Amino acid sequence: MNILLEKNLLDEAPKIIMNRLRLFIIILILLIYCSPLLSEPFYVYMSPLGNDMNSGVKDKPVKSLNKVHEILMNTNPNENVIIKIDSKNGSYVNQNVVWTYYNPDYLTIFESNPKDKLARFISNDNPPDKPFFVLKSHNGESTNIIIRNLYIKNYVTPAIIFIGDRESYYGWNGYNIIEKCTFENIGNWRMPERPIFYSALALVNSRSNLIRECKFINISNHAMATFPQDRPVLASKNRLKKVIFDFLKKTYYKNISDFEKRVDMAKNRSNLPIVCIYIAYHSDSNIVDNCNFYDVMGDAVRIRDDSNYNTIKNNYFELVGWNSVISSYYCDTNFEKCSKNEIEKQSKGIKIISNIFCGNWLYGKPEVFSILKPNKLPFYDANFDSTIVVLNNNKLKPYKRFFGLF
């Protein structure tokens, strides 16, 4: 009996050893991958009442994002970073930052404090000429930036830009999240003498990002382009004011004020409608999910130049769309507006799923999708090539209010 038992144990020994080895490997993997979640985060605190001479600890908050960035660049923490942004003691005015700090193995999180109230970043009557937040990274690795619960208002520049290297497919950044943020009054409509920028939020060779549960409200440039879509004869008071202003500018140039001349001088850049979310130059596999877009004098989403497999789903669009609500653009010639060294490519694999569209910018029936090229009218087609775009389960609804008057 003992001999048989010993024989069985000897036979089973390799299996026991292998099982224990597998268990050890599983535990080791869990320790490696879960350690960022288990370790204590590195906190930096900022407040409108803070001071950039402070250290950024809880009872000594700093005041600016630039100071937060300086602290992180100097300390280079090897753990998750959480930037606690005071949202109950006023607004942050005219802030802007070029952000280069990240750790590909950890998260860098910007969040309001308390979380149930948005942290307000407001531009006043002398707005900065630089975007609110620019992430610059082209190292071809995850940047892991999470921006949540911010309210960004009155910037004549873009609010947020994630910039990789548009000339090199491999010079990307990615795996970032923008969630539960509100963008309001972005664009140069209120200050038409200021140079025009083309987006409220831009991704340039930035991949696998998630934009979810955000609001875009009154995104508008001072544009004089021809509106290509269907539109009713009447328009709201706000739009009628814009149309009349543009007509007077074109017709009575000799009689306009010095201010209006400055407006015309701002034509050093093309006077074109704005885009809410600009996904461009190899920006693959991004998702725009469950966002609300209201009153956008331009396309809600523009996808450009070999930016493939992007998904726009579960969103609500009201009074949105110049060329269309969602558009794809590529510069396929050596036309002077093509700014890259190489000819651009048509983006493919676009998915537009389960969205609601309620009126274009001039209250007409919205065009959901269009393909744009330089010096050509938008191309609309009920049967686009399915390798380019798939439209599924979207709903078009009439705009309910009578031309926006009540």
Secondary structure, 3 states (H helix, E strand, C coil): CHHHHHHHHHHHHHHHHHHHHHHHHHHHHHHHHHHHHHCCCEEEEECCCCCCCCCCCCCCCECCHHHHHHHHHHHCCCCCEEEEEECCCCCEECCCEEECCCCCCCCEEEEEECCCCCEEEECCCCCCCCCCEEEECCCCEECCEEEECEEEECCCCCCEEEECCCCCCCCCEECCEEECCEEECCCCCCCCCCCCCCEEEEEECEECCEEECCEEEEECCCCCCCCCCCCCCCCCHHHHHHHHHHHHHHHCHHHCCHHHHHHHHHHHCCCCCEEEEEEECCCCCCEEECCEEEEECEEEEEEECCCCCCEEECCEEEEECCCCCEEEECCCCCCCCCCCCCCCCCCCCEEEECCEEECCCCCCCCCCEEEECCCCCCECCCCCCCCCEEEECCEEECCCCCCCCC
